Amino acid sequence: TREAVRPLGRARLHLGSVRVHTQVVAYQKKALGSRQVLDTVWLELPSVSYETAAVWMGIPERTAAAARIDPVDLPGTLHAAEHAGIALLPLRAVCDRWDLGGLSTAFHPETGGPTIFIHEAYPGGAGISEIAFDTAEDHWLATVEAIRACPCAHGCPSCVQSPKCGNFNEPLDKEGAVALLDTLLADLR
């Protein structure tokens, strides 16, 4: 994987290698034909760790402030943007949503601030991250438009919910994701 950094609107976009740690800790039983959770079954399984390729976007706190994102809402805002970004990337990288993973956090110790990571689900990577890096402007502009165009009120599987979210799709802030990405990408329009 090549290593690179460049601006993406009002953020810094990075391409490089990351170490991913993942662990299945639970699953939910849901009512047939609805999203009603009947039970959460907790598991004790070993974790898996591997190095892979990723892109990550370091978001300046001033950008979140300019988007009028309350610090309490920042985790849900980033999480919603991460999910939508992962969902739209296969349209450019000719891959499957399940070939990707992600992480979003209001503070990451390695980047020193709010960050959205999209990583490949394969040890060593398969070239998806390079495409994500090279097409980032189009990818993230399409992402914010897809979120905005969805008619749901608070987020659904068509915009910001993910079928593979390890946090049970919590927290998610659809409105915040649109505001943040609009502010972040304003100079690209």
Contact map, one row per residue, 1 for C-alpha under 8 A:
111000000000000110000000000000000000000000000000000010000000000000000000000000000000000000000000000000000000000000000000000110100100000000000000000000000000000000000000000000000000000000000
111100000000001100000000000000000000000000000000000000000000000000000000000000000000000000000000000000000000000000000000000000000100000000000000000000000000000000000000000000000000000000000
111110000000011110000000000000000000000000000000000000000000000000000000000000000000000000000000000000000000000000000000000000000000000000000000000000000000000000000000000000000000000000000
011111000000011100000000000000000000000000000000000000000000000000000000000000000000000000000000000000000000000000000000000000000000000000000000000000000000000000000000000000000000000000000
001111100001111000000000000000000000000000000000000000000000000000000000000000000000000000000000000000000000000000000000000000000000000000000000000000000000000000000000000000000000000000000
000111110001110000000000000000000000000000000000000000000000000000000000000000000000000000000000000000000000000000000000000000000000000000000000000000000000000000000000000000000000000000000
000011111111100000000000000000000000000000000000000000000000000000000000000000000000000000000000000000000000000000000000000000000000000000000000000000000000000000000000000000000000000000000
000001111111100000000000000000000000000000000000000000000000000000000000000000000000000000000000000000000000000000000000000000000000000110000000000000000000000000000000000000000000000110000
000000111111000000000000000000000000000000000000000000000000000000000000000000000000000000000000000000000000000000000000000000000000000000000000000000000000000000000000000000000000000111110
000000111111000000000000000000000000000000000000000000000011001000000000000000000000000000000000000000000000000000000000000000000000000000000000000000000000000000000000000000000000001110100
000000111111100000000000000000000000000000000000000000001111000000000000000000000000000000000000000000000000000000000000000000000000000000000000000000000000000000000000000000000000000100000
000011111111110000000000000000000000000000000000000000001110000000000000000000000000000000000000000000000000000000000000000000000000000000000000000000000000000000000000000000000000000000000
000011110011111000000000000000000000000000000000000000111100000000000000000000000000000000000000000000000000000000000000000000000000100000000000000000000000000000000000000000000000000000000
001111000001111100000000000000000000000000000000000000111100000000000000000000000000000000000000000000000000000000000000000000000000100000000000000000000000000000000000000000000000000000000
011110000000111110000000000000000000000000000000000011110000000000000000000000000000000000000000000000000000000000000000000000001100100000000000000000000000000000000000000000000000000000000
111100000000011111000000000000000000000000000000000011100000000000000000000000000000000000000000000000000000000000000000000000000000000000000000000000000000000000000000000000000000000000000
101000000000001111100000000000000000000000000000001111000000000000000000000000000000000000000000000000000000000000000000000000000000000000000000000000000000000000000000000000000000000000000
000000000000000111110000000000000000000000000000001111000000000000000000000000000000000000000000000000000000000000000010000000000000000000000000000000000000000000000000000000000000000000000
000000000000000011111000000000000000000000000000111100000000000000000000000000000000000000000000000000000000000000000000000000000000000000000000000000000000000000000000000000000000000000000
000000000000000001111100000000000000000000000001111100000000000000000000000000000000000000000000000000000000000000000000000000000000000000000000000000000000000000000000000000000000000000000
000000000000000000111110000000000000000000000011110000000000000000000000000000000000000000000000000000000000000000000000000000000000000000000000000000000000000000000000000000000000000000000
000000000000000000011111000000000000000000000011100000000000000000000000000000000000000000000000000000000000000000000000000000000000000000000000000000000000000000000000000000000000000000000
000000000000000000001111100000000000000000001111000000000000000000000000000000000000000000000000000000000000000000000000000000000000000000000000000000000000000000000000000000000000000000000
000000000000000000000111110000000000000000111110000000000000000000000000000000000000000000000000000000000000000000000000000000000000000000000000000000000000000000000100000000000000000000000
000000000000000000000011111000000000000001111000000000000000000000000000000000000000000000000000000000000000000000000000000000000000000000000000000000000000000000000000000000000000000000000
000000000000000000000001111100000000000111100000000000000000000000000000000000000000000000000000000000000000000000000000000000000000000000000000000000000000000000000000000000000000000000000
000000000000000000000000111110000000000111100000000000000000000000000000000000000000000000000000000000000000000000000000000000000000000000000000000000000000000000000000000000000000000000000
000000000000000000000000011111000000111110000000000000000000000000000000000000000000000000000000000000000000000000000000000000000000000000000000000000000000000000000000000000000000000000000
000000000000000000000000001111100000111110000000000000000000000000000000000000000000000000000000000000000000000000000000000000000000000000000000000000000000000000000000000000000000000000000
000000000000000000000000000111110111111000000000000000000000000000000000000000000000000000000000000000000000000000000000000000000000000000000000000000000000000000000000000000000000000000000
000000000000000000000000000011111111110000000000000000000000000000000000000000000000000000000000000000000000000000000000000000000000000000000000000000000000000000000000000000000000000000000
000000000000000000000000000001111110000000000000000000000000000000000000000000000000000000000000000000000000000000000000000000000000000000000000000000000000000000000000000000000000000000000
000000000000000000000000000000111110000000000000000000000000000000000000000000000000000000000000000000000000000000000000000000000000000000000000000000000000000000000000000000000000000000000
000000000000000000000000000001111111000000000000000000000000000000000000000000000000000000000000000000000000000000000000000000000000000000000000000000000000000000000000000000000000000000000
000000000000000000000000000001111111100000000000000000000000000000000000000000000000000000000000000000000000000000000000000000000000000000000000000000000000000000000000000000000000000000000
000000000000000000000000000001100111110000000000000000000000000000000000000000000000000000000000000000000000000000000000000000000000000000000000000000000000000000000000000000000000000000000
000000000000000000000000000111100011111100000000000000000000000000000000000000000000000000000000000000000000000000000000000000000000000000000000000000000000000000000000000000000000000000000
000000000000000000000000000111100001111100000000000000000000000000000000000000000000000000000000000000000000000000000000000000000000000000000000000000000000000000000000000000000000000000000
000000000000000000000000000111000000111110000000000000000000000000000000000000000000000000000000000000000000000000000000000000000000000000000000000000000000000000000000000000000000000000000
000000000000000000000000011110000000111111000000000000000000000000000000000000000000000000000000000000000000000000000000000000000000000000000000000000000000000000000000000000000000000000000
000000000000000000000000011110000000001111100000000000000000000000000000000000000000000000000000000000000000000000000000000000000000000000000000000000000000000000000000000000000000000000000
000000000000000000000000111000000000000111110000000000000000000000000000000000000000000000000000000000000000000000000000000000000000000000000000000000000000000000000000000000000000000000000
000000000000000000000001111000000000000011111000000000000000000000000000000000000000000000000000000000000000000000000000000000000000000000000000000000000000000000000000000000000000000000000
000000000000000000000001100000000000000001111100000000000000000000000000000000000000000000000000000000000000000000000000000000000000000000000000000000000000000000000000000000000000000000000
000000000000000000000011100000000000000000111110000000000000000000000000000000000000000000000000000000000000000000000000000000000000000000000000000000000000000000000000000000000000000000000
000000000000000000000011000000000000000000011111000000000000000000000000000000000000000000000000000000000000000000000000000000000000000000000000000000000000000000000000000000000000000000000
000000000000000000001111000000000000000000001111100000000000000000000000000000000000000000000000000000000000000000000000000000000000000000000000000000000000000000000000000000000000000000000
000000000000000000011110000000000000000000000111110000000000000000000000000000000000000000000000000000000000000000000000000000000000000000000000000000000000000000000000000000000000000000000
000000000000000000111100000000000000000000000011111000000000000000000000000000000000000000000000000000000000000000000000000000000000000000000000000000000000000000000000000000000000000000000
000000000000000000111000000000000000000000000001111100000000000000000000000000000000000000000000000000000000000000000000001000000000000000000000000000000000000000000000000000000000000000000
000000000000000011110000000000000000000000000000111110000000000000000000000000000000000000000000000000000000000000000000001100000000000000000000000000000000000000000000000000000000000000000
000000000000000011110000000000000000000000000000011111000000000000000000000000000000000000000000000000000000000000000011111110000000000000000000000000000000000000000000000000000000000000000
100000000000001111000000000000000000000000000000001111100000000000000000000000000000000000000000000000000000000000000011000111101000000000000000000000000000000000000000000000000000000000000
000000000000001111000000000000000000000000000000000111110000000000000000000000000000000000000000000000000000000000001111000010001000000000000000000000000000000000000000000000000000000000000
000000000000111100000000000000000000000000000000000011111000000000000000000000000000000000000000000000000000000000001110000000001101100000000000000000000000000000000000000000000000000000000
000000000000111000000000000000000000000000000000000001111100000000000000000000000000000000000000000000000000000000111100000000000000000000000000000000000000000000000000000000000000000000000
000000000011110000000000000000000000000000000000000000111110000000000000000000000000000000000000000000000000000000111000000000000000000000000000000000000000000000000000000000000000000000000
000000000011110000000000000000000000000000000000000000011111000000000000000000000000000000000000000000000000001011110000000000000000000000000000000000000000000000000000000000000000000000000
000000000111000000000000000000000000000000000000000000001111101100000000000000000000000000000000000000000000000011100000000000000000000000000000000000000000000000000000000000000000000000000
000000000110000000000000000000000000000000000000000000000111111100000000000000000000000000000000000000000000000011000000000000000000000000000000000000000000000000000000000000000000000000000
000000000000000000000000000000000000000000000000000000000011111110000000000000000000000000000000000000000000000011000000000000000000000000000000000000000000000000000000000000000000000000000
000000000000000000000000000000000000000000000000000000000001111111000000000000000000000000000000000000000000000000000000000000000000000000000000000000000000000000000000000000000000000000000
000000000100000000000000000000000000000000000000000000000011111111100000000000000000000000000000000000000000000000000000000000000000000000000000000000000000000000000000000000000001001100000
000000000000000000000000000000000000000000000000000000000011111111111000010000000000000000000000000000000000000000000000000000000000000000000000000000000000000000000000000000000001000000000
000000000000000000000000000000000000000000000000000000000000111111111100000000000000000000000000000000000000000000000000000000000000000000000000000000000000000000000000000000000000000000000
000000000000000000000000000000000000000000000000000000000000011111111000000000000000000000000000000000000000000000000000000000000000000000000000000000000000000000000000000000000000001000000
000000000000000000000000000000000000000000000000000000000000001111111000000000000000000000000000000000000000000000000000000000000000000000000000000000000000000000000000000000000011011000000
000000000000000000000000000000000000000000000000000000000000000111111100000000000000000000000000000000000000000000000000000000000000000000000000000000000000000000000000000000000010000000000
000000000000000000000000000000000000000000000000000000000000000111111110110010000000000000000000000000000000000000000000000000000000000000000000000000000000000000000000000000010011000000000
000000000000000000000000000000000000000000000000000000000000000010011111110000000000000000000000000000000000000000000000000000000000000000000000000000000000000000000000000000000000000000000
000000000000000000000000000000000000000000000000000000000000000000001111111000000000000000000000000000000000000000000000000000000000000000000000000000000000000000000000000000000000000000000
000000000000000000000000000000000000000000000000000000000000000000000111111000000000000000000000000000000000000000000000000000000000000000000000000000000000000000000000000000000000000000000
000000000000000000000000000000000000000000000000000000000000000000001111111110000000000000000000000000000000000000000000000000000000000000000000000000000000000000000000000010010000000000000
000000000000000000000000000000000000000000000000000000000000000100001111111111000000000000000000000000000100000000000000000000000000000000000000000000000000000000000000000000010000000000000
000000000000000000000000000000000000000000000000000000000000000000000011111111100000000000000000000000011100000000000000000000000000000000000000000000000000000000000000001100000000000000000
000000000000000000000000000000000000000000000000000000000000000000000000111111110000000000000000000000000000000000000000000000000000000000000000000000000000000000000000011110010000000000000
000000000000000000000000000000000000000000000000000000000000000000001000111111111000000000000000000000000000000000000000000000000000000000000000000000000000000000000000000111111001000000000
000000000000000000000000000000000000000000000000000000000000000000000000011111111100000000000000000000011100000001110000000000000000000000000000000000000000000000000000000110001000000000000
000000000000000000000000000000000000000000000000000000000000000000000000001111111110000000000000000000111000000000010000000000000000000000000000000000000000000000000000001110000000000000000
000000000000000000000000000000000000000000000000000000000000000000000000000111111111000000000000000000000000000000000000000000000000000000000000000000000000000110000000000111001000000000000
000000000000000000000000000000000000000000000000000000000000000000000000000011111111100000000000000000000000000000000000000000000000000000000011000000000000000100000000000001001100100000000
000000000000000000000000000000000000000000000000000000000000000000000000000001111111110000000000000001110000000000011100000000000000000000000000000000000000000000000000000000000000000000000
000000000000000000000000000000000000000000000000000000000000000000000000000000111111111000000000000001000000000000000000000000000000000000000000000000000000000111000000000000000000000000000
000000000000000000000000000000000000000000000000000000000000000000000000000000011111111100000000000000000000000000000000000000000000000000000010011000000000001110000000000000000000000000000
000000000000000000000000000000000000000000000000000000000000000000000000000000001111111110000000000000000000000000000000000000000000000000110010000000000000000000000000000000000000000000000
000000000000000000000000000000000000000000000000000000000000000000000000000000000111111111000000100111000000000000000100000000000000000000000000000000000000000000000000000000000000000000000
000000000000000000000000000000000000000000000000000000000000000000000000000000000011111111000000100000000000000000000000000000000000000000000000000000000000000001000000000000000000000000000
000000000000000000000000000000000000000000000000000000000000000000000000000000000001111111110000000000000000000000000000000000000000000000100110000000000000000000000000000000000000000000000
000000000000000000000000000000000000000000000000000000000000000000000000000000000000111111111000100000000000000000000000000000000001000000100000000000000000000000000000000000000000000000000
000000000000000000000000000000000000000000000000000000000000000000000000000000000000011111111111100000000000000000000000000000000000000000000000000000000000000000000000000000000000000000000
000000000000000000000000000000000000000000000000000000000000000000000000000000000000000111111110000000000000000000000000000000000000000000000000000000000000000000000000000000000000000000000
000000000000000000000000000000000000000000000000000000000000000000000000000000000000000111111100000000000000000000000000000000000011001000100000000000000000000000000000000000000000000000000
000000000000000000000000000000000000000000000000000000000000000000000000000000000000000011111110000000000000000000000000000000010011000000000000000000000000000000000000000000000000000000000
000000000000000000000000000000000000000000000000000000000000000000000000000000000000000001111111000000000000000000000000000000000000000000000000000000000000000000000000000000000000000000000
000000000000000000000000000000000000000000000000000000000000000000000000000000000000000001101111101000000000000000000000000000010000000000000000000000000000000000000000000000000000000000000
000000000000000000000000000000000000000000000000000000000000000000000000000000000000000001000111111100000000000000000000000000000000000000000000000000000000000000000000000000000000000000000
000000000000000000000000000000000000000000000000000000000000000000000000000000000000011011000011111100000000000000000000000000000000000000000000000000000000000000000000000000000000000000000
000000000000000000000000000000000000000000000000000000000000000000000000000000000000000000000001111110000000000000000000100000000000000000000000000000000000000000010000000000000000000000000
000000000000000000000000000000000000000000000000000000000000000000000000000000000000000000000011111110000000000000000001110000000000000000000000000000000000000000000000000000000000000000000
000000000000000000000000000000000000000000000000000000000000000000000000000000000000010000000001111111000000000000000111100000000000000000000000000000000000000000000000000000000000000000000
000000000000000000000000000000000000000000000000000000000000000000000000000000000000010000000000011111100000000000000111100000000000000000000000000000000000000000000000000000000000000000000
000000000000000000000000000000000000000000000000000000000000000000000000000000000110010000000000000111110000000000011110000000000000000000000000000000000000000000000000000000000000000000000
000000000000000000000000000000000000000000000000000000000000000000000000000000100100000000000000000011111000000000011100000000000000000000000000000000000000000000000000000000000000000000000
000000000000000000000000000000000000000000000000000000000000000000000000001001100100000000000000000001111100000001111000000000000000000000000000000000000000000000000000000000000000000000000
000000000000000000000000000000000000000000000000000000000000000000000000001001100000000000000000000000111111000001110000000000000000000000000000000000000000000000000000000000000000000000000
000000000000000000000000000000000000000000000000000000000000000000000000011001000000000000000000000000011111000011100000000000000000000000000000000000000000000000000000000000000000000000000
000000000000000000000000000000000000000000000000000000000000000000000000000000000000000000000000000000001111101111100000000000000000000000000000000000000000000000000000000000000000000000000
000000000000000000000000000000000000000000000000000000000000000000000000000000000000000000000000000000001111111111100000000000000000000000000000000000000000000000000000000000000000000000000
000000000000000000000000000000000000000000000000000000000000000000000000000000000000000000000000000000000011111110000000000000000000000000000000000000000000000000000000000000000000000000000
000000000000000000000000000000000000000000000000000000000000000000000000000000000000000000000000000000000001111100000000000000000000000000000000000000000000000000000000000000000000000000000
000000000000000000000000000000000000000000000000000000000100000000000000000000000000000000000000000000000011111111100000000000000000000000000000000000000000000000000000000000000000000000000
000000000000000000000000000000000000000000000000000000000000000000000000000000000000000000000000000000000011111111000000000000000000000000000000000000000000000000000000000000000000000000000
000000000000000000000000000000000000000000000000000000000111100000000000000000000000000000000000000000000111101111100000000000000000000000000000000000000000000000000000000000000000000000000
000000000000000000000000000000000000000000000000000000000111100000000000000001000000000000000000000000011111001111110000000000000000000000000000000000000000000000000000000000000000000000000
000000000000000000000000000000000000000000000000000000011110000000000000000001000000000000000000000000011111001011111000000000000000000000000000000000000000000000000000000000000000000000000
000000000000000000000000000000000000000000000000000000011100000000000000000001100100000000000000000001111000000001111100000000000000000000000000000000000000000000000000000000000000000000000
000000000000000000000000000000000000000000000000000001111000000000000000000000000100000000000000000001110000000000111110000000000000000000000000000000000000000000000000000000000000000000000
000000000000000000000000000000000000000000000000000001110000000000000000000000000100010000000000000111100000000000011111000000001000000000000000000000000000000000000000000000000000000000000
000000000000000001000000000000000000000000000000000111100000000000000000000000000000000000000000000111000000000000001111100000001000000000000000000000000000000000000000000000000000000000000
000000000000000000000000000000000000000000000000000111000000000000000000000000000000000000000000001110000000000000000111111011011000000000000000000000000000000000000000000000000000000000000
000000000000000000000000000000000000000000000000000100000000000000000000000000000000000000000000011110000000000000000011111010000000000000000000000000000000000000000000000000000000000000000
000000000000000000000000000000000000000000000000000100000000000000000000000000000000000000000000001000000000000000000001111111000000000000000000000000000000000000000000000000000000000000000
000000000000000000000000000000000000000000000000011100000000000000000000000000000000000000000000000000000000000000000001111110000000000000000000000000000000000000000000000000000000000000000
100000000000000000000000000000000000000000000000001110000000000000000000000000000000000000000000000000000000000000000000011111000000000000000000000000000000000000000000000000000000000000000
100000000000000000000000000000000000000000000000000111000000000000000000000000000000000000000000000000000000000000000001111111111000000000000000000000000000000000000000000000000000000000000
000000000000000000000000000000000000000000000000000010000000000000000000000000000000000000000000000000000000000000000001010111111000000000000000000000000000000000000000000000000000000000000
100000000000000000000000000000000000000000000000000010000000000000000000000000000000000000000000000000000000000000000000000011111110000000000000000000000000000000000000000000000000000000000
000000000000000000000000000000000000000000000000000000000000000000000000000000000000000000001010000000000000000000000001000011111111000000000000000000000000000000000000000000000000000000000
000000000000001000000000000000000000000000000000000011100000000000000000000000000000000000000000000000000000000000000111000011111111100000000000000000000000000000000000000000000000000000000
110000000000001000000000000000000000000000000000000000100000000000000000000000000000000000000000000000000000000000000000000000111111110000000000000000000000000000000000000000000000000000000
000000000000000000000000000000000000000000000000000000000000000000000000000000000000000000011000000000000000000000000000000000111111111000000000000000000000000000000000000000000000000000000
000000000000000000000000000000000000000000000000000000100000000000000000000000000000000010011000000000000000000000000000000000011111111100100000000000000000000000000000000000000000000000000
000000000000111000000000000000000000000000000000000000100000000000000000000000000000000000000000000000000000000000000000000000001111111100000000000000000000000000000000000000000000000000000
000000000000000000000000000000000000000000000000000000000000000000000000000000000000000000000000000000000000000000000000000000000111111100000000000000000000000000000000000000000000000000000
000000000000000000000000000000000000000000000000000000000000000000000000000000000000000000010000000000000000000000000000000000000011111111100000000000000000000000000000000000000000000000000
000000010000000000000000000000000000000000000000000000000000000000000000000000000000000000000000000000000000000000000000000000000001111111110000000000000000000000000000000000000000000000000
000000010000000000000000000000000000000000000000000000000000000000000000000000000000000000000000000000000000000000000000000000000000001111111000000000000000000000000000000000000000000000010
000000000000000000000000000000000000000000000000000000000000000000000000000000000000000000000000000000000000000000000000000000000000001111111100000000000000000000000000000000000000000000000
000000000000000000000000000000000000000000000000000000000000000000000000000000000000100110010000000000000000000000000000000000000001001111111110000000000000000000000000000000000000000000000
000000000000000000000000000000000000000000000000000000000000000000000000000000000000100000000000000000000000000000000000000000000000000111111111000000000000000000000000000000000000100000000
000000000000000000000000000000000000000000000000000000000000000000000000000000000000000000000000000000000000000000000000000000000000000011111111100000000000000000000000000000000000000010000
000000000000000000000000000000000000000000000000000000000000000000000000000000000000000100000000000000000000000000000000000000000000000001111111110000000000000000000000000000000000000000000
000000000000000000000000000000000000000000000000000000000000000000000000000000001001100100000000000000000000000000000000000000000000000000111111111000000000000000000000000000000000000000000
000000000000000000000000000000000000000000000000000000000000000000000000000000001000000000000000000000000000000000000000000000000000000000011111111100000000000000000000000000001100110000000
000000000000000000000000000000000000000000000000000000000000000000000000000000000000000000000000000000000000000000000000000000000000000000001111111110000000000000000000000000000000000000000
000000000000000000000000000000000000000000000000000000000000000000000000000000000001000000000000000000000000000000000000000000000000000000000111111111000000001000000000000000000000000000000
000000000000000000000000000000000000000000000000000000000000000000000000000000000001000000000000000000000000000000000000000000000000000000000011111111000000001100000000000001000100000000000
000000000000000000000000000000000000000000000000000000000000000000000000000000000000000000000000000000000000000000000000000000000000000000000001111111100000000000000000000000000100000000000
000000000000000000000000000000000000000000000000000000000000000000000000000000000000000000000000000000000000000000000000000000000000000000000000111111100000000000000000000000000000000000000
000000000000000000000000000000000000000000000000000000000000000000000000000000000000000000000000000000000000000000000000000000000000000000000000011111110000011000000000000000000000000000000
000000000000000000000000000000000000000000000000000000000000000000000000000000000000000000000000000000000000000000000000000000000000000000000000000111111000000000000000000000000000000000000
000000000000000000000000000000000000000000000000000000000000000000000000000000000000000000000000000000000000000000000000000000000000000000000000000001111111000000000000000000000000000000000
000000000000000000000000000000000000000000000000000000000000000000000000000000000000000000000000000000000000000000000000000000000000000000000000000000111110000000000000000000000000000000000
000000000000000000000000000000000000000000000000000000000000000000000000000000000000000000000000000000000000000000000000000000000000000000000000000000011111000000000000000011100000000000000
000000000000000000000000000000000000000000000000000000000000000000000000000000000000000000000000000000000000000000000000000000000000000000000000000000011111111110000000000111000000000000000
000000000000000000000000000000000000000000000000000000000000000000000000000000000000000000000000000000000000000000000000000000000000000000000000000000010111111110000000000000000000000000000
000000000000000000000000000000000000000000000000000000000000000000000000000000000000000000000000000000000000000000000000000000000000000000000000000000000011111111100000000000000000000000000
000000000000000000000000000000000000000000000000000000000000000000000000000000000000000000000000000000000000000000000000000000000000000000000000000001000011111110000000000000000000000000000
000000000000000000000000000000000000000000000000000000000000000000000000000000000001000000000000000000000000000000000000000000000000000000000000011001000011111110000000000000000000000000000
000000000000000000000000000000000000000000000000000000000000000000000000000000011011000000000000000000000000000000000000000000000000000000000000001000000011111111000000000101000000000000000
000000000000000000000000000000000000000000000000000000000000000000000000000000010011000000000000000000000000000000000000000000000000000000000000000000000011111111101000100100000000000000000
000000000000000000000000000000000000000000000000000000000000000000000000000000000010001000000000000000000000000000000000000000000000000000000000000000000000100111111000100000000000000000000
000000000000000000000000000000000000000000000000000000000000000000000000000000000000000000000000000000000000000000000000000000000000000000000000000000000000100011111000000000000000000000000
000000000000000000000000000000000000000000000000000000000000000000000000000000000000000000000000010000000000000000000000000000000000000000000000000000000000000001111100000000000000000000000
000000000000000000000000000000000000000000000000000000000000000000000000000000000000000000000000000000000000000000000000000000000000000000000000000000000000000011111111100000000000000000000
000000000000000000000001000000000000000000000000000000000000000000000000000000000000000000000000000000000000000000000000000000000000000000000000000000000000000000011111100000000000000000000
000000000000000000000000000000000000000000000000000000000000000000000000000000000000000000000000000000000000000000000000000000000000000000000000000000000000000000001111111000000000000000000
000000000000000000000000000000000000000000000000000000000000000000000000000000000000000000000000000000000000000000000000000000000000000000000000000000000000000000001111110000000000000000000
000000000000000000000000000000000000000000000000000000000000000000000000000000000000000000000000000000000000000000000000000000000000000000000000000000000000000011001111111100000000000000000
000000000000000000000000000000000000000000000000000000000000000000000000000100000000000000000000000000000000000000000000000000000000000000000000000000000000000000000011111100000000000000000
000000000000000000000000000000000000000000000000000000000000000000000000001100100000000000000000000000000000000000000000000000000000000000000000000000000000000000000010111110000000000000000
000000000000000000000000000000000000000000000000000000000000000000000000001111110000000000000000000000000000000000000000000000000000000000000000000000000010000110000000111111000000000000000
000000000000000000000000000000000000000000000000000000000000000000000000100111110000000000000000000000000000000000000000000000000000000000000000000000000110000000000000001111111000000000000
000000000000000000000000000000000000000000000000000000000000000000000000000010011000000000000000000000000000000000000000000000000000000000000000001000000110000100000000000111111100000000000
000000000000000000000000000000000000000000000000000000000000000000000000000010000000000000000000000000000000000000000000000000000000000000000000000000000100000000000000000011111110000000000
000000000000000000000000000000000000000000000000000000000000000000001000110110000000000000000000000000000000000000000000000000000000000000000000000000000000000000000000000011111111000000000
000000000000000000000000000000000000000000000000000000000000000000000000000011011000000000000000000000000000000000000000000000000000000000000001000000000000000000000000000011111111100000000
000000000000000000000000000000000000000000000000000000000000000000000000000000001000000000000000000000000000000000000000000000000000000000000001001100000000000000000000000001111111110000000
000000000000000000000000000000000000000000000000000000000000000000111000000000000000000000000000000000000000000000000000000000000000000000000000000000000000000000000000000000111111111000000
000000000000000000000000000000000000000000000000000000000000001100101000000010000000000000000000000000000000000000000000000000000000000000000000000000000000000000000000000000011111111100000
000000000000000000000000000000000000000000000000000000000000000000000000000000001000000000000000000000000000000000000000000000000000000000010001000000000000000000000000000000001111111110000
000000000000000000000000000000000000000000000000000000000000000000100000000000000000000000000000000000000000000000000000000000000000000000000001000000000000000000000000000000000111111111000
000000000100000000000000000000000000000000000000000000000000001001100000000000000000000000000000000000000000000000000000000000000000000000000000000000000000000000000000000000000011111111000
000000011110000000000000000000000000000000000000000000000000001000000000000000000000000000000000000000000000000000000000000000000000000000000000000000000000000000000000000000000001111111100
000000011100000000000000000000000000000000000000000000000000000000000000000000000000000000000000000000000000000000000000000000000000000000001000000000000000000000000000000000000000111111111
000000001000000000000000000000000000000000000000000000000000000000000000000000000000000000000000000000000000000000000000000000000000000000000000000000000000000000000000000000000000011111111
000000001100000000000000000000000000000000000000000000000000000000000000000000000000000000000000000000000000000000000000000000000000000000000000000000000000000000000000000000000000000111111
000000001000000000000000000000000000000000000000000000000000000000000000000000000000000000000000000000000000000000000000000000000000000010000000000000000000000000000000000000000000000011111
000000000000000000000000000000000000000000000000000000000000000000000000000000000000000000000000000000000000000000000000000000000000000000000000000000000000000000000000000000000000000011111
